[in-house]
C-alpha cells in the first residue's frame, strides 16, 4: 500500500466554458477544502487561469486538454503542472522518426477533436 489509512475522494466541479471568474471562485473553494491536485477543464482560458492559481499555491495541476502550442516555445508549463497529452514538438519528432525508420514518403494522421 502506497498510502495506508489514507482515503482519497474525487470532488467534481463543473464550470461554464470560458468563465474564468467562476473557474477562479470554484478553484479557490476547492483549495480551501484542502484538495491535493486539480484536473483542469478543456477551456483554454479557464485552464490557463486555473494553472496560474495552482502554480502560485504549489498544487499539482493536471491539464487534460491538448495544448497545440509547444512548451519549448511558450515556456514551462509551471513547476506543478503537466499535460496528459504529449508536447507537439515531441509528437512531431516521433512522427518523423517513424517515417525515417520505415522509409515512408507520406503519412496521413487521423484525429478527433
JOBELSUL-V585809 format. One record per backbone hydrogen bond with DSSP energy under -1.0 kcal/mol. CO is the residue of the C=O (numbers start at 0). NH is the residue of the N-H. If there is no record, write none. Layout:
co = {CO:CO}
nh = {NH:NH}
This chain:
co = {2:15:18:19:20:21:22:23:24:25:26:27:28:29:30:37:42:43:44:45:46:47:48:49:50:51:52:53:59:60:61:62:69:70:77:79:81:86:87:88:89:90:91:92:93:94:95:96:97:98}
nh = {5:18:22:23:24:25:26:27:28:29:30:31:32:34:33:61:46:47:48:49:50:51:52:53:54:55:56:58:37:81:39:83:73:74:80:60:62:90:91:92:93:94:95:96:97:98:99:100:101:103}
